[in-house]
Amino acid sequence: MRKLTVTLTLLALLAFTGSALAAETILVGTTTSTADTGLLDYLAPKVLKDAGLEMRWTAVGTGKALEHGKNCDVDVLMVHAPGAEKKFIDDGHGILRKEFMYNDFIIVGPAKDAAKIKGKGAGDALKAIAETKASFASRGDDSGTHKLELGLWKAAGLSPDKESWYIQVGQGMLTTLGMAAERGAYTITDRGTWIAYEAKHHGKSGLVVLSEGDLTLRNQYSIILLSPKCAKIKHDAAKKLMGWFLSPVGQKAIADFKVQGRQLFTPNAAK
């Protein structure tokens, strides 16, 4: 009986390995948040099983991801900076953009909250940080998060980039959160990465959520198909991948992804 069980297990493993070898590989240009949260690692086996695609990715800031798309270095984009995405399409680099999930941004900072921003809206919170010259860690990397942050400063009538209290990290969200914790600084992060960061540090990072729920802090993600000018990329596979993410199966998979029982992303393809 044991020999039969081992044989069946080996056959199942060989069948899975064979399907993986037969699968077409697709390269996704995406943001650090989809990778750092563990979302893509969670979804990759489901994409392989349902769509027959082996999904690989390069995770950078949205600005850099869009450059990868412009240069035809990836097969499809998965990003979160609506304004820059629409310009990308208008400039002829992409042919189709579909929104498929969202989470939100939050402002986190030290528990002592020297600038007293707890409970304030995003604009008032940033004004209070500037007025008290409290340290603020910016990603400074042209990512979707960085673009959102710059828009919030501008809306508040502020331009802090040359201020001594404004720290431009030039790295991804996890590194920026680590810098904020180390320096006792405030920062803006997407909630998904924050949940993953807090889980890693068992809730003892030294940072807490201080401003959330503002309508300006919604964080929308989209998939973009690239222009036919990218002749050597896998356009058919990109369409298949987009179809999976927009399908009921893909949308449910996104909703089911959780860290410590908390949902990180909300699917909204059928909004």
N, C-alpha and C positions, 0 to 999 in steps of 0.2 A: 504493500500500500504506500509505504514511504517512497519507494522507487518511482511509483506512478505519479505521486505528488511532485517530486523533484522534476520528473520529465515534463509534466504539464507546465510547471513554473518556467522551465528553460524554454519551452516552446512559446509561451506567452512573451517572455523576454526577447526572444529572437524575432517574433512577429512585430513587437514594438520597435526594436532596433531597425528592422527592415523598413518599416513605415517611415521612421525618422530619416533613414538614409535616402529614401525615395522622395522625401518632401522637398519642395522648392524653398530655398532660403530667400527671405526678404529682409532688407535692411531699413530700419525705421530711424529717421532723424527726429529725436524727441528731446524733451526737457529733463532736467535733473529730477524733478518731482515725481515723474512717472516711474523712474528707476529707483530713486532713494526710498520711496515708500514701499517698494517690493511689489507694486502692482503688475509690472511687466513680467517679473519672474512668476507671479501667480497665474497670469493669463497665458503665458507662452505654451504650456502643455495643452491647454484647451484650444488654442488656435491651431496647434499641430493636429490634434484629434479631429476637430470640426472642419477646418479649412484646408488641411494638408499643407500648411505653411510652417516652416521653421523660422520663427520671428527672432531676429537679432536687432540690436539697436546701438546707437551712439547717443549718449545723453549729455547734452550741453545746454547753455542758456538758449532761450528761444531765438534771440538775434543770430547766434551762431548756427542754430539749427536751420533757420531760414536761408542762411548763406550756403549751408550744405545743399539745400534744395535748389537754390539758384545755380549752383555749380554742378548739379546733377550727380552729387556724391552719395545720395541715398535714394531709395525707391519711393518713399512716401514720408510725409511729415505728420507729427502728432505734437501740437504746440498749444500755447495759451497766452497769446497776445493779440486779441481781435483786430485792433487797429493796424498793427504791422502785418497781420495775415491778409487783411483785405487789400492793403497796398501791394502785397506780394502777388495776389491774384490780378489786381488792376495793372500791374507792371508786366503781366504776361508770363510769370514764372510758374503759375499754377492754374489748373482748369476747373477745379471743384473743391469747395471747402464745406465740410459738414460738422456742425457742433454735435458732440456725443456724450459729454459728461461735464460736471463742474464740481468744485468745492468752493471754499472761500478763503480770503486772506484774513489774517489777524495781526494785531500788534502785540508783541510780547516784550517783556522787560523784567528787570529785577523786582523781587517781591516788595522791597522797600519803596519802590515807585517814587523816586525823588521829584519827578516832574508832575506827579499827581494826575496821571492821565486815565486812571481806572474809571471805566464807565463812559468816557467821552467818545464822541464820534471821531472818525479818522482825522478829519481836518483840524478839529480842536485839539486832538491829541498831539499832532505834529507841531502845532503852534506852541503848545505848552512845553514840548521838548526843546524847541528852538529858543523860547524865552528863558528857560532855565539852563540852557547850554548843557543839557544832559547828553551823555554819549549815545550816539546812534550808529549802528552798524548797517551799512548798505551793501547789498551784493555787488553793485558796481560792475556788472558783467554783461549788460545789455540783454539780460534774460527777461522773460515775461514778468517776473516779480519785480525786477529792477525798473522796467518800463512803468508798471503800475505805481511803484513808489514815487518815481519822478513826477508822474501825473498828479499824484496826491499833493506833493510839495508845491507844484505849480498852482493847483487849484486853491491852495491855502495862501498863495501870494508869497511863497518863500523859495529861496534858492540857496541851499546850505552847502553846496559842494566844496566851497573853499573854507568852510568853518573848521576850526581845530577839533571840535567835538564830533564831527562827521567823519566816520571811518569807512573808507571805500575798500572793501575786502577783495573784490575781483575774483571771487570763487563761488561755488555752488551754495545751495541753501544750508546743507548740513554744516559746512565749514563756517558759514556766516553765523549760524546759531551758536556754534561752539565759540566763535570769537565774541559774540554778544555775552555769552555766559561768563567768559573769561574776563571781559572788560566791565561787566556790570552795565551793559548797554541795552538800549531798546533796538528792536528790528521788526521788519514786516516779513511774515512767512506765510506760505500756503498752509492751510490747516492739516492737509494730509501729511506733509513732511514733518510738521510739528508733532503730530500724534506718533509717528514713527520715531522721532527724536526723543520724545518723552518716554516712550516704551523702552528704548535703548538705555536711557539713564534712570529708569525706574522712578520717574517723577521727581528726581532730585537734581535737576540740571541747574537750579538756581534761577530759572526764568519762569514767569507765569503769564497767562493770557490777561491782558489789560484792556484791550479795545477790540470789540467784535460786533458783528451784526449790521454794520453800516452797509447800505445798499451799494456804495462805491467799492466794496471789497469782494464782490463776486468774482470768482476765478473760473472762466469758461475755457474748456479745452476743445480743440477741433482737429479733424484729420483733413489733410490737403493732398490731392492728387496733383502730380507735377505735369508741366507742359510737355507736349510731344517733342519739343526741341531736345529733351533728354532722351535721345534715341536708344541708348544702351541700357537704360534701367528697365525694371520689370513692371511695366504698366498694368498688365493683366493681373499679376499677383497683388499689386497695390489696390486694384479695384476689389479683388476678392477679400483682402484684409479689411478695407473700409466696410464692405458689405457685412462682414462678421461683426465688427464693432457696432454697427448700426442695427443689427438684427436683435430680436427678442432674446436669443441665446447669449449674445455678446453683452447686451445691456444688463441681463440678469447676473452675468459673471462679474461685471463691474460692481453692481450693487452688493453682491455677496462677499466682496473682498473687505476684510476687516482686520484690524490690529487691536489686540486685547479687547475684542468684542465691539469695537467702534468702527462704523462705516466711514471710509475715507473719501469716497467719491459718490456723487449722485448721477446716475445715467439720465440723459435728457434728449436722446435722439428723436423721440416721438413727442416732442413738446407741442 
